[in-house]
Amino acid sequence: MSELGLALVSFFAATLLPFSSEAALVAGVAAGVPVLNAVIACSIGNCLACLLNFKLGDWLRNKMQNRMENSRGGRLSLGWMQRYGKASLFLSWLPIIGDPLTVIAGMARVGWLWFIGVICTLRIVRYVFIAGAIS
């Protein structure tokens, strides 16, 4: 596996597709990709996908505002982001709920600087921690 492959898998893993960027990181290092290169590639791919998720959420809000407000799940998601706001992004590194939170952040129009700072920092720290654990 190459650095580009790691970046692509990590990108798709940060969308709502069922991929594991953590497993890709471990596999990449096992296949001989230097640890630092693997962490950088996974971080870049994952963070770029989170930014895409944010923009998708912003776009969806404009297209689906009424539907979101009229569905139970939509109200819960928007209510969670409005109630806990920016702080909820500290959970964005978690499996299953993390990537949808990045879309919801776009829907809730969380500030870009806060979003990038929290999301990217947490994603990078996660990869550094995993790389440290396997090294």
Residue frames as qw, qx, qy, qz and C-alpha x, y, z in Angstrom:
[[0.000, 0.891, 0.453, 0.000, 0.00, 0.00, 0.00],
 [0.433, 0.329, -0.001, 0.839, 1.31, 3.46, -0.87],
 [0.074, -0.278, -0.370, 0.883, 0.89, 6.83, 0.78],
 [0.339, 0.011, -0.332, -0.880, -1.61, 7.80, -1.93],
 [0.515, -0.249, -0.786, -0.235, -3.58, 4.62, -1.23],
 [0.322, -0.341, -0.672, 0.574, -3.61, 5.41, 2.47],
 [0.092, 0.185, 0.089, -0.974, -4.81, 8.94, 1.80],
 [0.442, -0.084, -0.538, -0.713, -7.61, 7.70, -0.46],
 [0.498, -0.322, -0.804, 0.041, -8.78, 5.00, 1.96],
 [0.231, -0.329, -0.516, 0.756, -8.69, 7.53, 4.80],
 [0.219, 0.043, -0.176, -0.959, -10.63, 10.01, 2.68],
 [0.542, -0.204, -0.625, -0.523, -13.38, 7.51, 1.94],
 [0.455, -0.283, -0.773, 0.338, -13.37, 6.30, 5.53],
 [0.058, -0.245, -0.366, 0.896, -14.27, 9.82, 6.71],
 [0.441, -0.099, -0.364, -0.815, -17.33, 9.86, 4.49],
 [0.727, -0.156, 0.354, -0.567, -20.34, 7.80, 5.44],
 [0.797, 0.286, -0.510, -0.153, -18.87, 4.77, 3.64],
 [0.847, -0.501, 0.144, -0.103, -17.95, 1.84, 5.87],
 [0.720, 0.438, -0.377, 0.384, -14.15, 1.91, 5.65],
 [0.674, -0.703, -0.056, 0.219, -11.64, 1.94, 8.50],
 [0.356, 0.846, -0.297, 0.265, -8.80, 4.39, 8.14],
 [0.501, -0.666, 0.527, -0.168, -7.28, 3.03, 11.33],
 [0.897, 0.015, 0.436, 0.076, -7.04, -0.44, 9.81],
 [0.665, 0.711, 0.008, 0.229, -5.57, 1.10, 6.66],
 [0.068, -0.880, 0.422, -0.207, -2.93, 2.87, 8.74],
 [0.697, -0.415, 0.582, -0.055, -1.96, -0.38, 10.44],
 [0.873, 0.321, 0.345, 0.125, -1.96, -2.27, 7.12],
 [0.446, 0.865, -0.133, 0.186, 0.10, 0.45, 5.44],
 [0.254, -0.779, 0.555, -0.142, 2.74, 0.40, 8.15],
 [0.806, -0.161, 0.569, -0.014, 2.78, -3.42, 8.05],
 [0.793, 0.541, 0.235, 0.150, 3.26, -3.23, 4.27],
 [0.700, -0.011, 0.077, 0.710, 6.33, -1.06, 4.72],
 [0.092, 0.827, 0.155, 0.532, 5.08, 2.52, 4.52],
 [0.340, 0.144, -0.499, 0.784, 7.17, 4.56, 6.97],
 [0.203, -0.578, -0.706, 0.355, 5.12, 5.41, 10.09],
 [0.044, -0.502, -0.102, 0.858, 5.42, 9.18, 9.67],
 [0.151, 0.086, -0.590, -0.789, 4.42, 9.00, 6.01],
 [0.229, -0.386, -0.879, -0.159, 1.45, 6.78, 6.88],
 [0.145, -0.600, -0.544, 0.568, 0.27, 9.18, 9.60],
 [0.034, 0.400, -0.157, -0.902, 0.59, 12.18, 7.28],
 [0.181, -0.063, -0.751, -0.632, -1.21, 10.44, 4.40],
 [0.226, -0.497, -0.836, 0.041, -4.07, 9.23, 6.58],
 [0.124, -0.564, -0.371, 0.728, -4.37, 12.64, 8.24],
 [0.084, 0.257, -0.344, -0.899, -4.52, 14.52, 4.96],
 [0.239, -0.205, -0.817, -0.484, -7.08, 12.19, 3.42],
 [0.255, -0.529, -0.776, 0.231, -9.27, 12.08, 6.51],
 [0.094, -0.522, -0.241, 0.813, -9.19, 15.84, 7.15],
 [0.126, 0.122, -0.480, -0.860, -10.00, 16.65, 3.51],
 [0.273, -0.355, -0.843, -0.299, -13.01, 14.34, 3.65],
 [0.205, -0.565, -0.612, 0.513, -14.19, 16.01, 6.86],
 [0.025, 0.378, -0.076, -0.922, -14.07, 19.36, 5.07],
 [0.244, -0.092, -0.714, -0.650, -16.11, 17.87, 2.24],
 [0.266, -0.471, -0.833, 0.112, -18.60, 16.53, 4.80],
 [0.104, -0.500, -0.339, 0.790, -18.88, 20.01, 6.32],
 [0.169, 0.236, -0.348, -0.891, -19.61, 21.58, 2.92],
 [0.274, -0.240, -0.861, -0.355, -22.06, 18.78, 2.16],
 [0.198, -0.524, -0.716, 0.417, -23.86, 19.55, 5.42],
 [0.028, 0.435, 0.054, -0.898, -24.01, 23.24, 4.52],
 [0.249, 0.066, -0.627, -0.735, -25.42, 22.38, 1.10],
 [0.274, -0.336, -0.898, -0.076, -27.90, 19.89, 2.57],
 [0.053, -0.465, -0.535, 0.704, -29.16, 22.44, 5.07],
 [0.222, 0.324, -0.188, -0.900, -30.15, 24.70, 2.23],
 [0.398, 0.034, -0.736, -0.547, -31.81, 21.84, 0.33],
 [0.532, -0.275, -0.798, -0.065, -33.35, 19.87, 3.19],
 [0.049, -0.222, 0.470, -0.853, -34.04, 22.31, 6.01],
 [0.668, -0.168, 0.005, -0.725, -37.78, 21.57, 6.13],
 [0.857, 0.007, -0.500, -0.124, -37.28, 17.82, 5.94],
 [0.445, 0.172, -0.664, 0.575, -34.69, 17.90, 8.74],
 [0.218, -0.189, 0.391, -0.874, -36.91, 19.98, 10.98],
 [0.756, -0.072, -0.080, -0.645, -39.87, 17.68, 10.32],
 [0.830, 0.048, -0.556, 0.004, -38.12, 14.37, 11.00],
 [0.746, -0.666, -0.002, -0.016, -37.36, 13.07, 14.47],
 [0.839, -0.090, 0.083, 0.530, -33.78, 12.14, 13.58],
 [0.376, 0.581, 0.109, 0.713, -33.20, 15.47, 11.90],
 [0.352, -0.838, -0.036, -0.416, -34.53, 17.40, 14.88],
 [0.840, -0.510, 0.034, 0.184, -32.41, 15.32, 17.26],
 [0.747, 0.157, 0.094, 0.639, -29.27, 15.87, 15.18],
 [0.163, 0.670, 0.072, 0.721, -29.78, 19.59, 14.78],
 [0.555, -0.782, -0.069, -0.274, -30.85, 19.92, 18.42],
 [0.869, -0.309, -0.014, 0.387, -27.70, 18.10, 19.56],
 [0.563, 0.290, 0.070, 0.771, -25.49, 20.44, 17.55],
 [0.099, -0.739, -0.104, -0.658, -27.38, 23.54, 18.69],
 [0.707, -0.691, -0.093, -0.122, -27.45, 22.43, 22.32],
 [0.798, -0.435, 0.173, 0.380, -23.88, 21.26, 22.59],
 [0.302, 0.931, -0.135, -0.154, -22.63, 23.25, 19.63],
 [0.396, 0.735, -0.546, 0.078, -18.96, 23.35, 19.06],
 [0.408, -0.491, 0.723, -0.265, -18.18, 21.09, 22.01],
 [0.904, 0.139, 0.333, -0.230, -19.90, 18.15, 20.30],
 [0.659, 0.668, -0.345, -0.015, -17.12, 18.17, 17.71],
 [0.178, -0.614, 0.742, -0.201, -14.80, 16.78, 20.37],
 [0.749, -0.003, 0.632, -0.200, -16.61, 13.47, 19.74],
 [0.659, 0.641, -0.164, -0.358, -15.92, 13.58, 16.01],
 [0.140, 0.555, -0.817, -0.072, -12.96, 11.22, 16.24],
 [0.557, -0.072, 0.760, -0.327, -15.19, 8.38, 17.47],
 [0.013, 0.052, 0.895, 0.442, -16.26, 5.56, 15.16],
 [0.022, 0.548, 0.830, 0.099, -19.85, 5.55, 13.87],
 [0.044, -0.884, -0.419, 0.203, -20.94, 8.95, 15.23],
 [0.391, -0.527, 0.162, 0.737, -17.86, 11.00, 14.31],
 [0.230, 0.078, 0.580, 0.777, -18.28, 11.33, 10.57],
 [0.055, -0.713, -0.637, -0.288, -22.01, 12.20, 10.69],
 [0.326, -0.775, -0.252, 0.479, -21.10, 14.90, 13.25],
 [0.313, -0.274, 0.325, 0.849, -18.93, 16.57, 10.60],
 [0.022, 0.431, 0.663, 0.611, -21.93, 16.73, 8.25],
 [0.287, -0.785, -0.547, 0.047, -24.19, 18.01, 11.02],
 [0.390, -0.535, -0.051, 0.748, -21.61, 20.68, 11.87],
 [0.140, 0.063, 0.478, 0.865, -21.99, 21.99, 8.33],
 [0.192, -0.612, -0.679, -0.357, -25.76, 21.92, 8.69],
 [0.413, -0.777, -0.383, 0.282, -25.52, 23.83, 11.96],
 [0.352, 0.835, -0.034, 0.422, -23.07, 26.27, 10.37],
 [0.708, -0.599, 0.015, 0.375, -20.33, 25.84, 12.95],
 [0.092, 0.928, -0.280, -0.230, -17.48, 28.29, 12.30],
 [0.820, 0.493, -0.274, 0.096, -14.81, 27.10, 9.85],
 [0.195, 0.653, -0.611, 0.403, -11.81, 27.87, 12.02],
 [0.594, -0.353, 0.566, -0.449, -13.23, 26.04, 15.01],
 [0.950, 0.197, 0.098, -0.223, -14.25, 23.11, 12.83],
 [0.701, 0.564, -0.395, 0.185, -10.85, 22.77, 11.15],
 [0.033, -0.629, 0.628, -0.458, -8.95, 23.20, 14.40],
 [0.681, -0.252, 0.541, -0.425, -10.92, 20.64, 16.36],
 [0.940, 0.271, 0.080, -0.192, -11.53, 18.08, 13.63],
 [0.666, 0.600, -0.405, 0.178, -8.05, 18.02, 12.17],
 [0.115, -0.608, 0.662, -0.422, -6.31, 18.06, 15.53],
 [0.756, -0.184, 0.501, -0.380, -8.36, 15.15, 16.83],
 [0.923, 0.372, -0.031, -0.097, -7.96, 13.12, 13.65],
 [0.468, 0.659, -0.524, 0.269, -4.20, 13.62, 13.59],
 [0.333, -0.510, 0.656, -0.445, -3.85, 12.81, 17.30],
 [0.910, 0.009, 0.277, -0.308, -5.83, 9.62, 16.74],
 [0.848, 0.476, -0.218, 0.086, -3.41, 8.49, 14.01],
 [0.163, 0.667, -0.606, 0.402, -0.36, 9.44, 16.06],
 [0.614, -0.368, 0.544, -0.437, -1.73, 7.42, 18.97],
 [0.961, 0.179, 0.142, -0.155, -2.41, 4.38, 16.78],
 [0.649, 0.625, -0.378, 0.215, 1.00, 4.67, 15.12],
 [0.122, -0.627, 0.630, -0.441, 2.63, 4.85, 18.53],
 [0.797, -0.202, 0.430, -0.373, 0.73, 1.78, 19.67],
 [0.955, 0.286, 0.078, -0.011, 1.87, -0.31, 16.71],
 [0.440, 0.753, -0.427, 0.240, 5.46, 0.90, 16.63]]
